[in-house]
Amino acid sequence: MNDDPIDAIPDAMRTHLFTVRLWHSSPAAGGEIRGRAQHVLTGEVIYFRDWADMEAFMTAQLGPPAADTAPT
């Protein structure tokens, strides 16, 4: 039996919390913006140099939308 309280929350009501840190790399490294994103609940972390990588990580953490939250 799984006693995780998150399992008691209906999918339509679940939210996800992420922390995102951004910084400029050194000018010698091109001065690009880099980042770190962490899914707070799972602790999973990625480091990224491109927004698409951060978006893909967050989208994967969200999972597919619940049937009752589909746009009308």
C-alpha positions in Angstrom: 0.0 0.0 0.0 1.3 3.4 -0.9 0.8 6.0 1.8 2.2 8.9 -0.2 -0.2 11.9 0.5 0.3 13.2 -3.0 -1.6 10.1 -4.3 -4.7 11.3 -2.5 -4.9 14.5 -4.5 -6.9 14.3 -7.7 -4.8 14.9 -10.9 -6.7 18.0 -11.8 -5.7 19.6 -8.5 -2.0 18.7 -8.5 0.5 21.5 -8.9 4.2 21.3 -9.4 6.8 23.5 -7.8 10.1 24.1 -9.4 13.1 26.2 -8.4 15.1 27.8 -11.2 18.5 29.4 -10.9 20.0 31.5 -13.7 23.5 32.9 -14.1 25.8 34.2 -16.8 28.8 32.1 -17.6 32.2 33.7 -17.6 32.9 36.0 -20.6 35.7 33.5 -21.5 33.0 30.8 -21.9 30.9 33.0 -24.1 28.9 34.8 -21.4 25.8 32.7 -22.1 22.9 32.3 -19.7 23.0 28.9 -17.9 20.5 27.5 -15.4 19.5 24.8 -13.0 16.0 23.6 -12.6 14.8 21.4 -9.7 11.4 19.7 -9.3 10.9 20.3 -5.6 8.7 17.2 -4.9 11.0 14.7 -6.5 14.3 16.5 -6.1 15.2 15.8 -9.7 17.6 18.4 -11.2 18.8 19.4 -14.6 21.4 21.9 -15.7 20.6 23.7 -19.0 22.0 26.2 -21.5 18.9 26.5 -23.5 15.3 27.3 -22.6 14.0 24.3 -24.7 15.8 21.9 -22.4 14.3 23.5 -19.3 10.8 23.4 -20.9 11.2 19.8 -21.8 12.2 18.9 -18.3 9.3 20.7 -16.8 6.8 19.3 -19.3 8.1 15.7 -18.6 7.6 16.3 -14.8 4.1 17.4 -15.3 3.1 14.3 -17.2 0.1 14.1 -19.5 -2.9 16.3 -18.7 -5.7 14.6 -16.8 -8.8 13.9 -18.9 -10.9 16.3 -16.8 -8.5 19.2 -17.4 -8.6 19.2 -21.2 -9.5 22.5 -22.8 -13.1 22.9 -24.0 
